[in-house]
């Protein structure tokens, strides 16, 4: 099953999405940390009342993670699930064919044992 082109494409698509999602998540966090370390004046700038740029960007991390999770769900629904359903159907078909072949071979070998020549 792992040698099928559809399976290989599924793995490639899923891996590509995972790399991009990880890069966005780590990039967002790294940007926040670097801004906090090297531009503390900017991060302490008040946006509205007690809300600072740093606090807004920190809360933005939750928004970013929510967007990544939403995009992952869309990716699975549109890119992964249809291919998985097709592969699952193919696997069931192969398993049924294997069972039928095994049952046929079992019946034919049993008959041969019953009617042995003297």
N, C-alpha and C positions, 0 to 999 in steps of 0.2 A: 504494500500500500504506500510506503514512503517513497517509492520510486516513481509514482505517478506524477505527470506534469502539473495536474491540478493541485496536488498536495504540495509540491515544491513551490508553486506560485502562492499558495495560501501561506506557507511559512515565510516566504519572502515579503509578502504584503504585511503580514503581522509584525515581522521583525522591523521593517521600515517604519511602520507606525510607532512601534515601541521606542525606536531610536529617536525619532522626531519628538515624541511626547516627553521623553526623558530630557532631551536637550532643552526644550522650552522650560520645563520645570526647574532644572538645575540652573539654566541661564537666568530665569527670573529671580531665583533665590540668590544666586551669585551677584547679580546686579544690586539687589537690596543690601547685601552684606558689604559690597564694595562702596556703595554710596554712603552707608552708615559709617564705614571706616575712614573714607577719604574726604567726604563732604558733610561733616556733622552740622555745619551751619545751614546747609540746604535742608537737611532732614529735620532740623528744629524749626524751620519756617512754619509759621501758623497759617493754616488754610482757612479755618473758620472756628473761632472760639478756641477750644482746647485741642482741636484736631490739627495735627502737624503733618507735614509731607511724609515723614518717616512712619507715623502711625497709619496714614492712608495707604502707603505702599505695603506696609505689613499686613493690613487687612486685604489688600489687593492680592496677596499670596493665596488667601482662601478662595478668592474669585478665580484666580488663575488655575488652581487645582480643580475647582468646580467645572471650569471650561474644558480642562483636559479630560476629566471623567465623562462629561457630556459628549465630547468628540470621540472618545473611546467607544461609548455606547453606540453612537451613530456608525462608527467604523465597523463594529462587530455586526450590527444589524444589516448594513449594506454590502460589506465586502467579505465578511467571514461566514456568516450564517448560510447564505445560498450555496457556497462552495462546500461547506461542511455537510449540508443536507444531501448534496449530490454524491459526495464521497461516502456518506453513511448508506445511501441507497445502493451504491456500487458494492460496498462491503457486504450488505445483506444479500444482494444478488449472488455474489461469489460464495457466501456461506451456504445459501440454499442449494446452489449447484453442487457444492462439495458434499453436502448431506445426501442429496439425491444420488450422486455418483457412488457414495459409500454404501447406501442402501441397495443400489442395483448390484454392486459387486458382492455384497453380502448374500443377496438372494441367489445370484448365479453360482457362487462357490458352494453354497449349501446344496443346491440341486445337483451339482457335480458330485458331491460326496454321497448323496442318496442313491444315485444310479451308477454305481461303479461296475465296470465289466468284471467277469470272473476271471 
